[in-house]
Amino acid sequence: MADTDRLNAFVRDALAAGRSRDDIRAALTRAGWTAPEADTALAGWTDCTRSGPVPRPLRSRAAQDAVFYALLFIAFGVVAGNVLSLGIGQINIWLPDIGPSAGGPRALRWSMAALIVFAPVFWWLDRSDRRALVRAPARRHGAVRRWLSSLALLVASVALLVDALVLIYAFLDGQMTARFAARAALIAALAAIVIAYFRQSARETARRPAGPALLALAVIALGLSLFSVGGPRRGQAEHRDRARVSDLRELALDVAACTGQDALPDRLNPLDCARTPARLTALAAAVAYRRTGDTTFDLCVAVEAPGAISQYGIRISDDMACIKGTAR
């Protein structure tokens, strides 16, 4: 027999025996039932009539609650995950490692877009949930809510433990850097917010400062990321630069294959060597050729956002991107 069935049976028998609702509520509270659970059970029965206590109709909201809390927890997870992504991105920008950096503005913009969509959704769902808990405190004891809260607490607790393990290992191995420590601190802070949010959701209170704290972090991360990676105009410039770099790589192979001479010419239009012009963009016309040796050359093009260009095989100097080629 489920706990709710046992509770309802006890309330029915107690009412049938003529006990008052206050006495029944006090007995349930002493036995460990919460006040909302006791009130909900008592609300399901009328006072004793000639036929005994009559059950009131209680419409199940299990399906609606499942959808609502699934959306709430998904929105919370998306916001927390992308705050972490943007936070790590900012740490990479302000505390760079030696060598080329992984990722780039495009990855940050994806997280920015996710926050712009899901942060308001989470705010609205969290606000609706807090208001609903004031009207019906028994909602916090729903099975779906408890299961999702327990799962979130498990994930956050494991994240904290793994974070501590990695931090201690890095310290013992001599790999502790400011960048590494900042990342570990960010992960620990977000895991603590998750634990605080879902622990508070199980308590007899409607106040959840962890939710506003997460939203505040989302706003800060979004603002810093917008400042560091720029808006749509910067994104358009980076798209054009990616096209320019693609043209550089394509033309470098074509020029290396088309010379057919012992020594490279002093002047050459790279487009004259293009084997598949359809693969080039209109920006390829700006690619300039420079002979650097008998069999070596450089192809260069002016770029708009040099800091966002992947430097694998590309040499960046001021606002110029160059690639080195060798005649075959």
C-alpha positions in Angstrom: 0.0 0.0 0.0 1.4 3.4 -1.0 2.0 6.1 1.7 -0.9 8.2 0.4 -3.3 5.3 0.6 -2.3 4.6 4.2 -2.6 8.3 5.0 -6.1 8.5 3.5 -7.2 5.3 5.2 -6.1 6.7 8.6 -7.9 10.0 8.0 -11.1 8.2 7.0 -11.0 5.9 10.0 -10.2 8.8 12.4 -13.1 10.9 11.0 -15.4 7.9 11.2 -14.4 7.5 14.9 -15.5 11.0 15.6 -12.1 12.6 16.1 -11.8 16.3 15.3 -9.7 17.6 12.4 -7.3 19.4 14.7 -6.7 16.2 16.7 -6.1 14.3 13.4 -3.7 17.0 12.1 -1.8 17.0 15.4 -1.5 13.2 15.4 -0.2 13.2 11.8 2.3 15.9 12.5 3.7 14.0 15.5 4.0 10.9 13.3 6.2 12.8 10.9 3.8 14.0 8.2 4.2 17.6 7.0 1.5 20.1 7.6 0.7 20.4 3.8 0.4 16.6 3.5 -1.9 16.5 6.5 -4.1 19.3 5.2 -4.3 17.7 1.8 -5.4 14.4 3.3 -8.0 16.1 5.5 -9.3 18.2 2.5 -10.1 14.9 0.7 -12.9 14.0 3.1 -16.1 15.6 4.3 -17.0 15.6 8.0 -18.7 12.5 9.2 -22.2 12.0 7.9 -24.8 9.3 8.6 -23.0 7.2 6.0 -19.6 8.0 7.4 -16.9 10.3 5.9 -17.4 10.9 2.2 -14.4 11.3 -0.1 -14.2 14.5 -2.0 -13.2 14.3 -5.7 -9.5 15.0 -6.1 -8.5 15.6 -9.7 -5.0 14.4 -10.5 -2.5 16.9 -11.8 0.3 14.4 -12.2 0.6 14.8 -16.0 0.5 18.6 -15.8 3.0 18.7 -13.0 5.3 16.3 -14.8 5.3 18.6 -17.9 5.8 21.7 -15.8 8.6 20.4 -13.7 10.3 18.8 -16.7 10.4 22.2 -18.4 11.6 23.9 -15.2 14.4 21.5 -14.7 15.4 21.5 -18.4 15.4 25.3 -18.4 17.5 25.4 -15.2 20.0 22.9 -16.7 20.3 24.8 -19.9 20.9 28.1 -18.1 23.4 26.6 -15.7 25.3 24.7 -18.4 25.6 27.8 -20.7 26.6 30.1 -17.8 29.4 27.6 -17.2 30.3 27.6 -20.9 30.4 31.4 -21.1 32.2 31.6 -17.8 34.9 29.3 -19.0 35.1 31.3 -22.3 35.7 34.5 -20.3 38.4 32.8 -18.2 40.1 31.6 -21.5 40.0 35.2 -22.8 41.3 37.0 -19.6 43.7 34.2 -18.5 45.0 32.8 -21.8 47.3 29.8 -22.0 50.4 29.7 -24.2 49.6 28.5 -27.7 46.5 28.6 -29.8 43.2 28.7 -27.9 40.5 26.1 -28.4 37.0 27.1 -29.4 36.2 30.6 -30.4 33.5 33.3 -30.6 31.1 31.0 -32.4 30.9 28.6 -29.5 30.3 31.6 -27.1 27.6 33.0 -29.4 25.7 29.7 -29.2 25.7 29.8 -25.4 24.7 33.5 -25.6 21.7 32.6 -27.8 20.8 29.7 -25.4 20.7 32.1 -22.4 18.7 34.7 -24.3 16.0 32.1 -24.9 16.1 30.0 -21.8 16.9 32.5 -19.0 13.5 34.3 -19.4 11.8 30.9 -19.6 13.4 29.7 -16.4 12.6 33.0 -14.6 8.9 32.7 -15.6 8.7 29.0 -14.6 10.5 29.5 -11.3 8.2 32.5 -10.5 5.1 30.5 -11.3 6.3 27.6 -9.2 7.0 29.8 -6.2 3.5 31.3 -6.5 1.9 27.9 -6.8 3.7 26.7 -3.7 2.2 29.6 -1.7 -1.3 28.5 -2.8 -0.7 24.8 -2.5 2.4 23.9 -0.4 1.8 20.2 -0.9 3.1 20.5 -4.5 6.6 20.4 -3.2 6.1 16.8 -2.1 5.0 15.6 -5.6 6.8 12.5 -6.9 8.0 14.0 -10.1 9.4 17.0 -8.3 11.2 14.9 -5.7 12.7 12.6 -8.3 14.0 15.4 -10.4 15.3 17.2 -7.4 17.1 14.1 -6.2 18.7 13.6 -9.6 19.9 17.2 -9.8 21.4 16.9 -6.3 23.2 13.7 -7.3 24.7 15.3 -10.4 25.7 18.5 -8.6 27.3 16.5 -5.7 29.3 14.3 -8.1 30.4 17.4 -10.0 31.6 19.0 -6.7 33.5 15.8 -5.7 35.1 15.4 -9.1 36.0 19.1 -9.2 37.7 18.7 -5.8 39.5 15.6 -7.0 40.9 17.2 -10.1 41.9 20.3 -8.2 43.9 18.3 -5.6 45.5 16.2 -8.4 46.5 19.3 -10.3 48.0 20.8 -7.2 50.0 17.7 -6.4 51.1 17.3 -10.0 52.4 20.9 -10.2 49.8 21.9 -12.9 48.0 24.5 -10.8 47.6 27.7 -12.7 45.4 30.8 -12.2 43.3 29.7 -15.2 42.8 26.2 -13.9 41.9 27.5 -10.4 39.4 29.9 -11.9 37.7 27.2 -13.8 37.5 24.9 -10.8 36.1 27.8 -8.7 33.4 28.5 -11.3 32.4 24.8 -11.5 32.2 24.6 -7.7 30.1 27.8 -7.5 27.6 26.6 -10.0 27.4 23.1 -8.4 26.7 24.9 -5.0 23.9 27.0 -6.6 22.3 23.8 -8.0 22.5 22.1 -4.6 21.1 25.2 -2.9 18.3 25.5 -5.4 17.0 22.0 -5.2 17.5 21.6 -1.4 15.5 24.8 -0.8 12.8 23.5 -3.2 12.2 20.6 -0.7 11.8 22.9 2.3 8.8 24.5 3.7 9.6 27.9 2.2 8.8 29.6 -1.1 12.0 31.7 -1.0 14.8 30.5 -3.3 17.6 33.0 -3.6 19.6 30.4 -5.6 17.3 30.9 -8.6 17.9 34.7 -8.7 21.6 34.1 -8.1 21.8 31.9 -11.2 19.9 34.5 -13.3 22.2 37.2 -12.1 25.2 35.1 -13.2 23.5 34.6 -16.5 23.1 38.3 -17.0 26.7 39.0 -16.1 28.1 36.2 -18.3 25.9 37.4 -21.2 27.1 41.0 -20.8 30.7 40.1 -20.6 30.5 37.8 -23.6 28.7 40.4 -25.7 31.4 42.8 -24.9 34.3 40.4 -25.7 33.0 38.7 -28.8 30.8 41.5 -30.3 27.4 41.5 -31.8 26.0 40.7 -35.3 28.4 43.0 -37.2 31.4 41.3 -35.6 29.9 37.9 -36.5 29.5 39.0 -40.1 33.1 40.1 -40.2 34.2 36.7 -38.9 32.1 34.9 -41.5 33.9 36.9 -44.2 37.3 36.1 -42.7 36.5 32.4 -42.7 35.7 32.6 -46.4 39.0 34.5 -47.0 41.0 31.9 -45.1 39.3 29.1 -47.0 40.2 30.9 -50.3 43.8 31.2 -49.1 44.1 27.5 -48.4 42.5 26.5 -51.7 44.6 28.9 -53.8 47.8 27.9 -52.1 47.3 24.4 -53.3 46.4 25.6 -56.8 49.3 28.0 -57.1 51.8 25.3 -55.9 50.5 22.9 -58.6 50.2 25.3 -61.6 53.6 27.0 -61.8 55.5 24.1 -63.5 58.7 26.1 -63.5 62.1 25.8 -61.9 61.7 29.3 -60.4 58.5 31.0 -59.4 57.5 34.2 -61.2 57.8 37.5 -59.5 54.2 38.3 -60.4 51.2 36.0 -60.5 47.5 36.4 -60.2 46.5 33.5 -57.9 43.0 33.3 -59.6 44.8 32.3 -62.9 45.8 29.0 -61.2 42.4 28.2 -59.7 41.5 24.7 -60.8 37.9 24.9 -59.4 36.9 28.5 -59.3 33.4 27.5 -58.2 34.8 26.6 -54.8 36.1 30.1 -54.3 34.2 33.1 -53.0 34.1 36.6 -54.4 36.6 37.6 -51.7 39.3 35.5 -53.4 40.0 38.5 -55.8 41.7 40.3 -52.9 44.3 37.5 -52.3 47.8 38.8 -53.1 50.8 36.7 -54.2 54.4 37.3 -53.0 57.4 35.3 -54.1 59.7 34.5 -51.2 62.2 32.1 -52.8 62.8 30.1 -55.9 60.1 27.6 -55.0 58.3 29.3 -52.1 55.7 31.9 -52.0 53.2 33.6 -49.7 49.5 34.3 -50.3 48.1 37.1 -48.2 44.7 38.8 -47.7 43.5 41.6 -45.4 41.1 40.4 -42.6 38.7 42.2 -40.4 38.8 40.2 -37.2 42.3 38.6 -36.9 41.9 37.6 -33.3 39.1 35.2 -34.2 40.9 33.3 -37.0 42.2 29.8 -36.4 45.9 30.0 -36.8 46.5 26.4 -37.9 48.7 26.9 -40.9 47.9 30.6 -41.1 50.3 33.4 -40.1 48.6 36.6 -38.7 50.4 39.9 -38.8 48.3 43.0 -37.8 45.3 42.8 -40.1 46.9 40.4 -42.7 46.5 36.7 -42.9 49.1 34.8 -44.9 49.8 31.2 -45.9 53.1 29.8 -47.0 53.3 27.6 -50.1 55.9 25.5 -52.0 55.9 24.9 -55.7 55.7 21.2 -56.6 
